[in-house]
Amino acid sequence: MKKYIVMALLLGGVLSSCGEYNTVLKSTDYEYKYEAAKGYFAKGQNSRAATLLEELISILKGTANAEESAYMLAMTYFNQGDYISASHYFNVYYTTYPRGTYTELARFFCGKSLYLDTPEPRLDQTSTYKAIQELQMFIEYFPTSSRKEIAQNMIYELQDKLVEKEYLSAKLYYDLGSYTGNTSYSSTGNNYLAAVVTAQNVLRDYPYTKRREDLSILILRAKYDMAKESVLEKKEERMREAIDEYYAFKNEFPESKYMPEVEKIFKDASQYIKDEN
C-alpha cells in the first residue's frame, strides 16, 4: 500500500510540474517567463530552459536581461551535450558582447564545446583545427585567465589527435609500399617517399609529439626499404641516406624498443657501402 502511495505522490509531482511548465509556455508575461527559464536552468532542467530562452532571446534584445539570456541559452545546450549548438550560441554571445560580463566564459566554453565535438583521428579533422583556433583565441584574449592551463591542455590533446591522423597516413603509405613495377622512386611514384615526407612534416610541425619515436622509426624503415628497391646505380647513395637516418635515430633514442630492428637495418645497409680506403 505504501508503495502505491509513494508512486501516486511522485506522479502527482510530475503532473504538477508538467502543468506548471505548460502554463509558463502559454504565458505572455515575458518577465515571468524569463524568471521561470532561470529557475529551470538553476534546477538543471536545461531542455525546458532552452525552449523558453529560444523564444525570449529576440524579445529580450535591447533589455537588461538580453546579455544574461544569451549566455544562459548557450549553457543550456552545453549542459545537454549539444556542443555544436552550444559553440554557435557562445560565439553569438561573445560577438555581440565582446566586453560582456560572461565573455571570458563564453570564449572558453565555445572552445571547449568544439573540443568535445572533435572526431576520432581516422576521420576528417577540420573541426579539430577549428577547436584549436578557438582555444588559442581564448588564451590570446585572456592570457591571465584561471582557465588558461585547461585550454592549453585541450590544445595539446587536439594537436596529438592531428599528429595521430598524420601518423596513420604515413603508416598507410609505408604499408602500401612501392607501386607495382617501380624500381626507383620519385615524388609521384613511390609510397615510401610519401611516408617519409608525411612523417617529416609532422615532426617539423609538432617536434615535441609523443609519437616522435614512432614517426622516426617509420622514416628509417621507409628510407631503407626505398633504397632496397632502387635501381643499382642509385642503391648505394640511398643506403647512405638510410644509414644517416640510423645514426640520427640511435642518437636520439639510444634505449628505444626498436633498437634490435634498427641495428639489423644498419648491418644490412652497410653491405651496400663501398670501402673508400
RAMO-V734738 format. One record per helix or strand of 3 or more residues. SS is the DSSP state (H for helix, E for strand). FROM is the first residue (numbers start at 0). TO is the last residue. Records with the same first field share a line. If there is no record, write none. Layout:
SS=FROM-TO + FROM-TO
//
This chain:
H=1-25 + 29-41 + 45-58 + 65-79 + 82-95 + 102-115 + 125-140 + 147-175 + 190-204 + 211-227 + 231-251 + 258-269
//
